[in-house]
Amino acid sequence: MGKTVSKADLSEIVGRDERTLTRWQNDGMPVIEFGLGRGNENQYDTEAVIQWLMHQASLNGKKESSRDRLDRVRANREELALAKDLGEVVIAADLVERFEAMITSAKVELLNTFPDALAAELSARYGVEVDDLLIRDPIESILRRLSDYDKDDAQSAGDSDEPDYPEGFEEDGE
């Protein structure tokens, strides 16, 4: 919100007389508070008024009729539908549904199939009995942390491609 000013102050700020401001007000210029009664002045938010003036300037003095607005909205809707049909845009809900299905599939694989298969392969390869819980427990822990992930709590520490080294670890200078 900008500064709250009277009509006289706004007149000085925008460089127009008060009659012009009254006309603009009738054309839709925003007013914070209408001064009711004699001696009570209207109050204006300078930021809102400047935004309104910029919008008016972008229309090049043309007012959009209700019919023009309806036509514009319909055209935008048709353009969006065509872009969707052409595969140029994707609806966010569709993406969420696909990602949820992929994540569920990965969780099922990681929790059910992978630990047993890896334990059996390691047991066969190295001739020792490998307990699948040694594999399953860390996976469950990671999945639990992922399910608790909140992007607002994540800290961005610059380049995410850099490896995270434990405290006290020194990288070889080779």
N, C-alpha and C positions, 0 to 999 in steps of 0.2 A: 504494500500500500504506500502511495506517495504522501505528499503533504496535503492536509485538509485546508482549503482556502475558501474565501468568500468569492462572490461573482466579480467584485471590483479587483481583487487580487488576481483572479484567474484571467481577467481582461488584460491586466498588465503582463502576465506570464506569456499568454499566447499572442499578444499584440493585436487584439480585436476589441471593438467596443462592446458594451454590455448588451445592446440590442442584438448584435450578431450572436452572442452567447445564448440569449433567450431563444432565438431562432434555432440554433443548434440543439438546444435543450428540447425543443419541440420536435426536432428530427431524431431524437434518441440519445443525445449526449448524456452520459451517466451523471446522476446527482446523488450525493450521499444522503442529504437531508434537505427537505423542502422547508423553507422558512415560512411558517404559517402566521398570518397576522402582520400588522404594520410594524416595521422596524426589525423583523426577523429575516435574516438573509439565508438564501440557499447555501449549502456547503458542498464543495466539490473535492474529489480525490484527484490530484494532479496526474498521478500515474494512469488512472482509469481514463481520464479525459484525453491524455496524450495518446494512449492506445486506441481510443475511439477515433481520434483525428487521423492517426496513421491508417486505420482501416478505411476511413472515408476517402483518404487520398489514394489508397490502393484501388478503390472503385472508380477512380477518375471522374468523380462527380456523378456517376450513375447510381441510381437507387435500384436495388433488386426488388422486383415485384414478387408477390406471393407465387405467381405462376412461374416466374423465372427461377425462384428458389426450388419449387417442386420439380421443375424440369432438370435443374442441376443435380438434385438429390437422386432422381430417377436415373440420370445418366451415370452418376457415380456408382450406383448400385449395379447397373448393367455392365459397366466397365470392370467392376470387381468380380462379378459372376463370370465374365469372359476370361479374365485373368486366371480365375480358379479352374475353369474348364481347360485352359491351355497349360495348366500346371505351373503357372508363373507365381502363384501364391498358394500358401497352405494355411488352412484354418488352425489356429493355435490348439483348439480342443482336439483336433485330429492328431496333431503331433504329440500331445500329452498322452493320448490313448495308445499310440504306437510305442512311445518310450516306456510307458508303464508295462506294456506287454513284453517288451525286450528285457526290461529289468527283472520282471517276474520269471521269465524263461532262464535268465542268467542265474538268478538266485536258486531256482530249482536244480539246475545243473551243478552249481557250486556246492550246494548242501546235500544233494542226494547221490548223484552219479560220480562226480569227480573224486571225493575222498576215498570211496571204496576202490575205484579203478586205480588211482595212484598208489594206494596202500598195497594192492595186489601186485602191481607192476614193480614197485620197489622191493617187495618181499621176494618176488621171483628173481629179480636181477641181482640182488645182493645176498640172497640166501638167509635173510633174517625176517622174523615176523614183525611187520609194521602195523601198529594199531591205527586204524582210520581216525580215531579221536585226535591223534597228533596233528592231523591235517584239518579235520572238521572244526575243532575249537578255534584256531586262528581265523578261519574263514568266517565263522559265525561272529566272532568279535569284530572283524572288519565290516561285515554287513550291518551289525548293530550300530557301529559308528556312522556308517553311511546313512542309515535310516534316521539318525538323530541330527544329521547335517542341516545346518541353517545358514544359508548364504549370507545373511546379515552378520553372522558371527565370524565368518571366514575372514582371515587377515590376508591382505595382499601385500606380500613382501618383495615386490619387484618382479624379477624374471622367474616365472614358475617352472621353467625348464631346468633350472639349476637343481642339482641333487641336494637333499637335506642330509647333512652329515651329523653324526652324534657329537655331543659336546666333547671337546678335547681332541677330536679327530683332526689330523693334519694330512692334507692331500700331498702326494708325492709330486715333486717338481719336474718329473720326467717329461 
